[in-house]
Amino acid sequence: MALSPAISVVIATYNRARYLPETIDSVLGQDFKDFELIIVDDGSVDDTRRALQPFNTRIRYFYQENRGPSAARNLGVRHARGAWISIQDSDDLCAPNHLKTLYGYAQDHPECGMVFANGAYLRGPEHNRNTILPPAKSRRLARQGVRLEDLFDKSIVRLQAALISKRCYDEVGGHDERLRISMDLDLAFRLFEGYPVAYIDEVVFYYRKHEGNSSGNQELRLSENIRVVEKLMTENPQAGAILGERRVAARLAYRYYRLAKTYWKQGRCAQAKGAINEAASLCPFSMKYRLYQLRWGLVS
């Protein structure tokens, strides 16, 4: 293992012993070989250590008490020796061309803070398509470049498909350790603010959908998404000017509306009413939000 590899691959894991060996095999099977593989165990209580034993000579292993994926990733990056960082989830798979494709672009564009690409679904089509980003959008992003609007309207960045400059990662402060689901979007916003971000129209990883996906926590995902957008508006006033007040209000209102419905299904009526009131205040002319206000207001 090189003392100064070109790339440090960081995998943060928590109770994913079932999937982790296949993920590691997909990294070790890369066409590109100048990398190190760092595993950060975020306090797993399953058979993670046993699952890692066959790879002991090919990985660098770090353990921490459970602090969440953002903290685990930050720990891994602090120990990274590569100038470029590849952050992988512990249940997805890298395509064999993953590092070669992204590093090839990064070598030619060292000013980039991040270059990312597309992914596909491991078990076949989802949402009536094979790839995470629809083909037409993927081609447009590669041809026309990535805009703030693209990051904002749809969460298009999957860090499993990205290569990040370690220097830039460090300069923006790494992952926000308060976030457990929306940390990729938050990091993408901060990298985009300070550095060029590029996109390549290729599939470089495979997303595994299963019952343990953290993104399945609807309440946390929505509340964190709201927090990340509000943080963007507070910390980067220029972003609000670029996006426009109406676009920002519409996205926040829709997230509050979906959060309200989540609360209502859980029987948390007061919180549902509070969230729908937020949605209606952001978009006061929306009949849908007003209708929910009225309907739920009649329920004691």
C-alpha positions as a Markdown table, in Angstrom:
| # | Residue | x | y | z |
|---|---|---|---|---|
| 1 | Met | 0.0 | 0.0 | 0.0 |
| 2 | Ala | 1.5 | 3.3 | -1.1 |
| 3 | Leu | 2.4 | 5.8 | 1.6 |
| 4 | Ser | 1.0 | 8.7 | -0.5 |
| 5 | Pro | -1.7 | 7.2 | -2.8 |
| 6 | Ala | -3.5 | 9.3 | -5.3 |
| 7 | Ile | -6.9 | 8.5 | -3.7 |
| 8 | Ser | -8.1 | 7.6 | -0.3 |
| 9 | Val | -11.3 | 5.6 | -0.3 |
| 10 | Val | -13.3 | 6.1 | 2.9 |
| 11 | Ile | -16.0 | 3.8 | 3.9 |
| 12 | Ala | -18.0 | 4.6 | 7.1 |
| 13 | Thr | -20.0 | 1.7 | 8.4 |
| 14 | Tyr | -22.5 | 0.9 | 11.1 |
| 15 | Asn | -23.9 | -2.6 | 11.5 |
| 16 | Arg | -23.5 | -3.5 | 7.8 |
| 17 | Ala | -21.6 | -6.7 | 8.2 |
| 18 | Arg | -24.0 | -8.4 | 5.8 |
| 19 | Tyr | -23.1 | -6.0 | 2.9 |
| 20 | Leu | -19.6 | -4.7 | 3.7 |
| 21 | Pro | -17.5 | -7.5 | 2.2 |
| 22 | Glu | -19.1 | -7.2 | -1.2 |
| 23 | Thr | -18.6 | -3.4 | -1.0 |
| 24 | Ile | -14.9 | -3.8 | -0.2 |
| 25 | Asp | -14.5 | -6.3 | -3.0 |
| 26 | Ser | -15.9 | -3.8 | -5.4 |
| 27 | Val | -13.3 | -1.2 | -4.3 |
| 28 | Leu | -10.4 | -3.6 | -4.3 |
| 29 | Gly | -11.4 | -4.8 | -7.8 |
| 30 | Gln | -10.9 | -1.3 | -9.4 |
| 31 | Asp | -9.2 | -0.9 | -12.7 |
| 32 | Phe | -7.3 | 2.0 | -11.0 |
| 33 | Lys | -4.9 | 0.8 | -8.3 |
| 34 | Asp | -3.2 | 3.8 | -6.7 |
| 35 | Phe | -5.5 | 4.1 | -3.7 |
| 36 | Glu | -5.8 | 3.2 | 0.0 |
| 37 | Leu | -8.9 | 1.9 | 1.6 |
| 38 | Ile | -9.9 | 3.3 | 5.0 |
| 39 | Ile | -12.8 | 1.7 | 7.0 |
| 40 | Val | -14.3 | 3.6 | 9.9 |
| 41 | Asp | -16.4 | 1.5 | 12.1 |
| 42 | Asp | -19.0 | 3.8 | 13.8 |
| 43 | Gly | -19.6 | 1.7 | 16.8 |
| 44 | Ser | -21.0 | -1.4 | 15.1 |
| 45 | Val | -22.5 | -4.1 | 17.4 |
| 46 | Asp | -22.9 | -6.8 | 14.7 |
| 47 | Asp | -20.2 | -9.0 | 13.1 |
| 48 | Thr | -18.4 | -6.1 | 11.4 |
| 49 | Arg | -15.0 | -6.9 | 12.8 |
| 50 | Arg | -15.2 | -10.5 | 11.8 |
| 51 | Ala | -16.4 | -9.6 | 8.3 |
| 52 | Leu | -13.3 | -7.4 | 7.9 |
| 53 | Gln | -10.8 | -10.1 | 8.9 |
| 54 | Pro | -10.1 | -11.4 | 5.4 |
| 55 | Phe | -9.2 | -7.8 | 4.3 |
| 56 | Asn | -6.9 | -6.9 | 7.2 |
| 57 | Thr | -3.8 | -6.5 | 5.1 |
| 58 | Arg | -5.5 | -4.4 | 2.5 |
| 59 | Ile | -7.4 | -1.8 | 4.6 |
| 60 | Arg | -6.7 | 0.7 | 7.3 |
| 61 | Tyr | -9.2 | 0.2 | 10.1 |
| 62 | Phe | -10.4 | 2.8 | 12.6 |
| 63 | Tyr | -13.1 | 2.5 | 15.3 |
| 64 | Gln | -15.1 | 5.1 | 17.1 |
| 65 | Glu | -18.1 | 5.1 | 19.5 |
| 66 | Asn | -21.3 | 5.7 | 17.5 |
| 67 | Arg | -21.4 | 9.3 | 16.5 |
| 68 | Gly | -23.1 | 9.1 | 13.1 |
| 69 | Pro | -22.0 | 8.8 | 9.5 |
| 70 | Ser | -20.8 | 12.4 | 9.1 |
| 71 | Ala | -18.4 | 12.1 | 12.1 |
| 72 | Ala | -17.2 | 8.7 | 10.9 |
| 73 | Arg | -16.5 | 10.1 | 7.4 |
| 74 | Asn | -14.6 | 13.1 | 8.9 |
| 75 | Leu | -12.5 | 10.7 | 11.0 |
| 76 | Gly | -11.6 | 8.7 | 7.9 |
| 77 | Val | -10.7 | 11.8 | 5.9 |
| 78 | Arg | -8.5 | 13.1 | 8.7 |
| 79 | His | -6.4 | 9.9 | 8.4 |
| 80 | Ala | -6.4 | 10.0 | 4.6 |
| 81 | Arg | -3.1 | 10.3 | 2.8 |
| 82 | Gly | -4.4 | 10.8 | -0.7 |
| 83 | Ala | -5.0 | 14.2 | -2.4 |
| 84 | Trp | -8.4 | 13.0 | -3.5 |
| 85 | Ile | -11.2 | 11.4 | -1.5 |
| 86 | Ser | -13.7 | 8.9 | -2.5 |
| 87 | Ile | -16.5 | 8.4 | 0.1 |
| 88 | Gln | -18.4 | 5.2 | -0.2 |
| 89 | Asp | -21.4 | 3.8 | 1.6 |
| 90 | Ser | -20.9 | 0.4 | 3.1 |
| 91 | Asp | -23.8 | -1.3 | 1.3 |
| 92 | Asp | -23.4 | 0.0 | -2.3 |
| 93 | Leu | -21.0 | -1.2 | -5.0 |
| 94 | Cys | -18.3 | 0.6 | -7.0 |
| 95 | Ala | -18.3 | -0.1 | -10.7 |
| 96 | Pro | -14.8 | -1.3 | -11.9 |
| 97 | Asn | -14.3 | 2.0 | -13.7 |
| 98 | His | -15.2 | 4.2 | -10.7 |
| 99 | Leu | -11.8 | 5.6 | -9.6 |
| 100 | Lys | -10.3 | 5.5 | -13.1 |
| 101 | Thr | -13.1 | 7.6 | -14.6 |
| 102 | Leu | -13.2 | 10.2 | -11.9 |
| 103 | Tyr | -9.5 | 10.5 | -11.3 |
| 104 | Gly | -8.9 | 10.9 | -15.1 |
| 105 | Tyr | -11.0 | 14.0 | -15.0 |
| 106 | Ala | -9.5 | 15.3 | -11.8 |
| 107 | Gln | -5.9 | 15.0 | -13.1 |
| 108 | Asp | -6.8 | 17.2 | -16.0 |
| 109 | His | -8.8 | 19.6 | -13.8 |
| 110 | Pro | -6.9 | 19.9 | -10.5 |
| 111 | Glu | -8.8 | 23.2 | -9.7 |
| 112 | Cys | -12.0 | 21.1 | -9.2 |
| 113 | Gly | -13.4 | 20.8 | -5.7 |
| 114 | Met | -15.5 | 17.8 | -6.8 |
| 115 | Val | -16.2 | 15.7 | -9.8 |
| 116 | Phe | -19.2 | 13.3 | -9.8 |
| 117 | Ala | -21.1 | 11.0 | -12.1 |
| 118 | Asn | -24.2 | 8.8 | -12.3 |
| 119 | Gly | -25.2 | 5.6 | -10.5 |
| 120 | Ala | -27.5 | 2.7 | -11.3 |
| 121 | Tyr | -29.8 | 0.6 | -9.2 |
| 122 | Leu | -28.2 | -2.7 | -8.2 |
| 123 | Arg | -31.5 | -4.7 | -8.5 |
| 124 | Gly | -32.7 | -3.2 | -11.7 |
| 125 | Pro | -34.9 | -0.3 | -12.7 |
| 126 | Glu | -36.4 | 2.0 | -10.0 |
| 127 | His | -38.7 | 4.9 | -10.7 |
| 128 | Asn | -39.1 | 3.6 | -14.3 |
| 129 | Arg | -35.4 | 4.0 | -15.1 |
| 130 | Asn | -32.1 | 2.2 | -14.8 |
| 131 | Thr | -30.0 | 5.1 | -13.6 |
| 132 | Ile | -30.3 | 7.4 | -10.6 |
| 133 | Leu | -30.2 | 10.5 | -12.8 |
| 134 | Pro | -32.4 | 10.3 | -15.9 |
| 135 | Pro | -30.3 | 9.9 | -19.1 |
| 136 | Ala | -31.4 | 13.2 | -20.5 |
| 137 | Lys | -30.5 | 15.1 | -17.4 |
| 138 | Ser | -27.2 | 13.2 | -17.1 |
| 139 | Arg | -26.2 | 14.2 | -20.6 |
| 140 | Arg | -27.2 | 17.9 | -20.0 |
| 141 | Leu | -25.2 | 18.2 | -16.9 |
| 142 | Ala | -22.1 | 16.8 | -18.6 |
| 143 | Arg | -22.6 | 19.1 | -21.6 |
| 144 | Gln | -23.7 | 22.3 | -20.0 |
| 145 | Gly | -22.1 | 22.0 | -16.5 |
| 146 | Val | -23.6 | 21.9 | -13.0 |
| 147 | Arg | -25.6 | 24.9 | -11.8 |
| 148 | Leu | -26.7 | 25.8 | -8.3 |
| 149 | Glu | -30.3 | 25.3 | -9.5 |
| 150 | Asp | -29.4 | 21.7 | -10.4 |
| 151 | Leu | -28.2 | 21.0 | -6.9 |
| 152 | Phe | -31.1 | 22.8 | -5.3 |
| 153 | Asp | -34.1 | 21.5 | -7.3 |
| 154 | Lys | -33.1 | 17.8 | -7.0 |
| 155 | Ser | -30.5 | 16.3 | -4.8 |
| 156 | Ile | -28.4 | 15.1 | -7.7 |
| 157 | Val | -25.1 | 14.5 | -5.9 |
| 158 | Arg | -24.4 | 11.0 | -4.5 |
| 159 | Leu | -21.0 | 11.0 | -2.9 |
| 160 | Gln | -20.7 | 7.3 | -3.8 |
| 161 | Ala | -20.3 | 8.7 | -7.4 |
| 162 | Ala | -17.9 | 11.5 | -6.5 |
| 163 | Leu | -14.2 | 12.3 | -6.1 |
| 164 | Ile | -13.5 | 15.2 | -3.8 |
| 165 | Ser | -10.3 | 17.3 | -3.4 |
| 166 | Lys | -9.0 | 16.7 | 0.2 |
| 167 | Arg | -7.8 | 20.2 | 0.3 |
| 168 | Cys | -11.2 | 21.6 | -0.6 |
| 169 | Tyr | -13.0 | 19.2 | 1.8 |
| 170 | Asp | -10.8 | 20.4 | 4.6 |
| 171 | Glu | -11.2 | 24.1 | 3.7 |
| 172 | Val | -15.0 | 23.9 | 3.8 |
| 173 | Gly | -14.9 | 22.0 | 7.2 |
| 174 | Gly | -15.8 | 18.5 | 6.0 |
| 175 | His | -19.2 | 17.0 | 6.8 |
| 176 | Asp | -21.6 | 18.8 | 9.2 |
| 177 | Glu | -21.6 | 16.2 | 12.0 |
| 178 | Arg | -25.1 | 17.3 | 13.1 |
| 179 | Leu | -26.5 | 15.7 | 9.9 |
| 180 | Arg | -27.1 | 12.0 | 9.4 |
| 181 | Ile | -29.0 | 11.9 | 6.1 |
| 182 | Ser | -28.7 | 15.2 | 4.2 |
| 183 | Met | -25.0 | 15.7 | 4.7 |
| 184 | Asp | -24.2 | 15.0 | 1.1 |
| 185 | Leu | -26.4 | 17.9 | -0.1 |
| 186 | Asp | -25.0 | 20.2 | 2.5 |
| 187 | Leu | -21.4 | 19.4 | 1.5 |
| 188 | Ala | -22.2 | 19.8 | -2.2 |
| 189 | Phe | -23.6 | 23.3 | -1.5 |
| 190 | Arg | -20.5 | 24.3 | 0.3 |
| 191 | Leu | -18.1 | 22.9 | -2.2 |
| 192 | Phe | -20.0 | 24.5 | -5.1 |
| 193 | Glu | -19.9 | 27.9 | -3.4 |
| 194 | Gly | -16.1 | 27.9 | -3.4 |
| 195 | Tyr | -14.8 | 25.6 | -6.1 |
| 196 | Pro | -15.6 | 24.3 | -9.6 |
| 197 | Val | -17.8 | 21.2 | -9.5 |
| 198 | Ala | -18.0 | 19.0 | -12.6 |
| 199 | Tyr | -20.1 | 16.1 | -13.8 |
| 200 | Ile | -19.4 | 13.1 | -16.0 |
| 201 | Asp | -22.1 | 11.2 | -17.9 |
| 202 | Glu | -21.1 | 7.7 | -16.8 |
| 203 | Val | -22.3 | 5.1 | -14.3 |
| 204 | Val | -19.7 | 4.6 | -11.6 |
| 205 | Phe | -21.6 | 2.9 | -8.7 |
| 206 | Tyr | -24.6 | 0.7 | -8.0 |
| 207 | Tyr | -27.1 | 1.7 | -5.3 |
| 208 | Arg | -28.5 | -1.1 | -3.1 |
| 209 | Lys | -32.0 | -0.4 | -1.9 |
| 210 | His | -32.9 | -2.4 | 1.2 |
| 211 | Glu | -35.0 | -2.0 | 4.4 |
| 212 | Gly | -32.0 | -0.7 | 6.4 |
| 213 | Asn | -31.3 | 2.4 | 4.2 |
| 214 | Ser | -31.0 | 5.5 | 6.4 |
| 215 | Ser | -32.8 | 7.5 | 3.8 |
| 216 | Gly | -35.9 | 5.5 | 4.7 |
| 217 | Asn | -36.4 | 7.7 | 7.8 |
| 218 | Gln | -38.8 | 10.1 | 6.2 |
| 219 | Glu | -39.1 | 12.5 | 9.2 |
| 220 | Leu | -35.4 | 12.9 | 9.6 |
| 221 | Arg | -34.8 | 13.2 | 5.9 |
| 222 | Leu | -37.3 | 16.0 | 5.5 |
| 223 | Ser | -36.4 | 17.9 | 8.6 |
| 224 | Glu | -32.7 | 17.8 | 7.7 |
| 225 | Asn | -33.4 | 18.8 | 4.1 |
| 226 | Ile | -35.2 | 21.9 | 5.5 |
| 227 | Arg | -32.3 | 22.6 | 7.8 |
| 228 | Val | -29.8 | 22.4 | 5.0 |
| 229 | Val | -31.7 | 24.7 | 2.7 |
| 230 | Glu | -32.2 | 27.2 | 5.6 |
| 231 | Lys | -28.4 | 26.9 | 6.3 |
| 232 | Leu | -27.6 | 27.6 | 2.7 |
| 233 | Met | -29.7 | 30.8 | 2.7 |
| 234 | Thr | -28.1 | 32.0 | 6.0 |
| 235 | Glu | -24.5 | 31.3 | 5.1 |
| 236 | Asn | -24.6 | 32.1 | 1.4 |
| 237 | Pro | -26.8 | 35.1 | 0.7 |
| 238 | Gln | -25.8 | 35.1 | -2.9 |
| 239 | Ala | -27.4 | 31.7 | -3.3 |
| 240 | Gly | -30.8 | 33.2 | -2.5 |
| 241 | Ala | -30.3 | 35.9 | -5.1 |
| 242 | Ile | -29.4 | 33.2 | -7.7 |
| 243 | Leu | -32.2 | 30.9 | -6.9 |
| 244 | Gly | -34.9 | 33.5 | -6.3 |
| 245 | Glu | -37.2 | 33.9 | -3.3 |
| 246 | Arg | -40.1 | 32.0 | -4.9 |
| 247 | Arg | -38.1 | 28.9 | -5.8 |
| 248 | Val | -36.6 | 28.7 | -2.3 |
| 249 | Ala | -40.0 | 29.2 | -0.6 |
| 250 | Ala | -41.6 | 26.6 | -2.8 |
| 251 | Arg | -39.0 | 24.0 | -1.9 |
| 252 | Leu | -39.2 | 24.7 | 1.8 |
| 253 | Ala | -43.0 | 24.7 | 1.7 |
| 254 | Tyr | -43.2 | 21.4 | 0.0 |
| 255 | Arg | -40.8 | 19.8 | 2.5 |
| 256 | Tyr | -42.9 | 21.2 | 5.4 |
| 257 | Tyr | -46.1 | 19.9 | 3.7 |
| 258 | Arg | -44.6 | 16.4 | 3.4 |
| 259 | Leu | -43.3 | 16.6 | 7.0 |
| 260 | Ala | -46.8 | 17.6 | 8.1 |
| 261 | Lys | -48.3 | 14.6 | 6.4 |
| 262 | Thr | -45.7 | 12.3 | 8.0 |
| 263 | Tyr | -46.5 | 13.7 | 11.5 |
| 264 | Trp | -50.3 | 13.4 | 10.9 |
| 265 | Lys | -49.9 | 9.7 | 9.9 |
| 266 | Gln | -48.1 | 9.2 | 13.2 |
| 267 | Gly | -50.9 | 10.8 | 15.2 |
| 268 | Arg | -48.7 | 13.8 | 16.1 |
| 269 | Cys | -51.4 | 16.3 | 15.3 |
| 270 | Ala | -49.9 | 19.4 | 16.9 |
| 271 | Gln | -46.7 | 19.0 | 15.1 |
| 272 | Ala | -48.5 | 18.3 | 11.8 |
| 273 | Lys | -50.5 | 21.6 | 12.2 |
| 274 | Gly | -47.3 | 23.5 | 13.0 |
| 275 | Ala | -45.6 | 22.1 | 9.9 |
| 276 | Ile | -48.5 | 22.8 | 7.6 |
| 277 | Asn | -48.7 | 26.4 | 9.0 |
| 278 | Glu | -45.0 | 26.8 | 8.0 |
| 279 | Ala | -45.8 | 25.6 | 4.5 |
| 280 | Ala | -48.8 | 28.0 | 4.1 |
| 281 | Ser | -46.8 | 30.9 | 5.4 |
| 282 | Leu | -44.1 | 30.3 | 2.8 |
| 283 | Cys | -46.6 | 29.9 | 0.0 |
| 284 | Pro | -49.7 | 31.9 | 1.2 |
| 285 | Phe | -51.5 | 31.5 | -2.1 |
| 286 | Ser | -51.3 | 27.7 | -2.2 |
| 287 | Met | -54.8 | 26.3 | -2.0 |
| 288 | Lys | -53.5 | 22.8 | -1.2 |
| 289 | Tyr | -51.7 | 24.0 | 1.9 |
| 290 | Arg | -54.7 | 26.2 | 3.0 |
| 291 | Leu | -57.0 | 23.2 | 2.5 |
| 292 | Tyr | -54.9 | 21.1 | 4.9 |
| 293 | Gln | -54.8 | 23.9 | 7.4 |
| 294 | Leu | -58.6 | 24.1 | 7.3 |
| 295 | Arg | -59.2 | 20.4 | 7.4 |
| 296 | Trp | -56.8 | 19.7 | 10.3 |
| 297 | Gly | -57.9 | 22.9 | 12.1 |
| 298 | Leu | -61.3 | 21.3 | 12.5 |
| 299 | Val | -59.8 | 18.3 | 14.3 |
| 300 | Ser | -59.4 | 18.8 | 18.0 |
